[in-house]
Every structure is written in structure tokens, then in C-alpha cells.
């Protein structure tokens, strides 16, 4: 089971790290999208979102301070999900469905991040400090 947990950590950590990196390599795109959703200081907030994803991803991947990593992910998912994916305000059915998919995906990822808190630390094959 320890090997399966490690494989899962690699997959999940890499997912968050790649998302965080995209916030920086495609900052203008994320800034425009955030601005279109009414996010104040969209460039700064997009960079902060990317940083939170990187912190969460590295933490889970390496097992470094997983509580801090989960906190970073919660700080990302709660405002992003309820600000960027307000499906209940969308009238176009295709756009509404897209927003609902992203909303529910983010809620599921938030739930899975919270489950990491139930796993005793230090994790096997982790860098714990």
C-alpha cells in the first residue's frame, strides 16, 4: 500500500505543480480569464493562485509539511471555485455545464486534499522536516 500511496502522491503532486507552473508560463491568459470573471488585481491573484498550487503540489509530492500543503490547496480551491465557476449565474446551457463540471471537479479535488490530513505523518518516502 505504501507504494500505491507514493504513486498517488506523484500523480497528484505533479498535477498541482503543472497547474501552478501554467499560472506563470501563461500568466497573461490566466490574468485575462480572471479579469473577465471580475477578480480584483487579476494578475496578482493569478500569480498567487499559481504559487498556492506549487506549494500544495510540492508538499504532497515530497511529503514536506503536508498540512501546509493542504492549507495552500484549500486557500486556492475555496475562492477560485466560488469566484471563477459560479455555474448558478450562467444562463447559456453549454457554458453553465462547463462551469458546473469545473465547480464539481474543484470540490472533489478539495475533498481529496482534505483527506491527506487523515494520513499519519511522516509519510513513507517523504522528505520530512
N, C-alpha and C positions, 0 to 999 in steps of 0.2 A: 504493500500500500504506500510505503514511503516513496517508491519510485513513481507511482501514479500521481501522488501529490506534487512531486517535483516536476513532472511533465506538465501537469495542470498549471503550476506556478509559472513555468516557462511560457506556456501559451498565453496565459492571462497577462503576465508582466509584459511580454512582447507586444500584445495588443494595445495596452495603455501607453507604452513607450512610443510605439509607432504613431499613435494618435497625438501624443504630446509633441513629437517631432514635427508632424504635419502642421501643427499650430504655428510653428516657427518658419518652416520652409514655405508655407503657403499663407503667411500672415495676412497679406492683403486680401486674399479670398475670404478668410475667416473674419477679418475686420468688416468687410462689406456685408457678409451674411449677418453678423451680429448687429451691425448698424441697421440693417433692414428690419430686424426684429425689435428695434428700439432700445438696445443695450447702451447705457451711457458709457462713454470713453471706450468704444468698441475695440480699438487697437490694444489698449492696456488690458482690458478684460480678456481679450483673446489670448494675449501672451500669458496672463495669469492662469487661464484655463489650461494652456499647454504645460505650464510649469507644474500645476497640480497633477496632471496626468503623468508627467515624467516622474514626479516624486512617488506617486502611487505605484506606478509600474516598476520602477527600480526597487522599491521597498518589497514588493511582492516577489519579484523575480529573484532577488538576492536574499530575501528574508531579513533585511535590515529594518529594525523598528517597524514591524508590520502595523502596529496601532497607529503610528504617524502616517503610514501609507494609506490606511483605510480612512483616516480623518481627511487626508488630502482628497481622496476619491469622493467622500461624502460632500466635501466643500465644492467639488466640481459638479457632481451629479444633481444635487438638490436645486441650486439656482439655474443651471443650464437646462435641466429637464422642464422646470416650470416656467422658464422665460422663453426658451427657444422652441419648444414643442407644444404650444398651447392649442392642441387639436380642437378643443371645445370652442375656440373663437373663429375657426376656419369654416367658410361656407362652401367652398369648392370641394366636392366629394373626393376627388383624387388627391388634392393637397391635404385634406383632412385625414385621409387614410395614411398618407406618408408621415404626417406629424404624429398620428396615433402609434404607428409602428415604432418610430423613434422614441416617443414618450415611453411606451411599454418596454422597449429594449433597454433604455436607460434605467428604468425602475428595476428591471431584472438584474442588470449589472450592479446597481446599488445594493440590492439584496444579496447578491453573491459576494460583494465586497464586505458587507457586514458579517457574513458567515465566517470570514477569515478570523474574526475576533474570537470565535469559539474554539479555535485550534490552539492548543497549548504551545507556548514558545519556550525555548528557541526551536524553530523548525529544523528538521533534518536537512543537511546540506545547505545551510544558510550561513551568511556572514552576520553573526550577532554581536552587538556591542552594547 
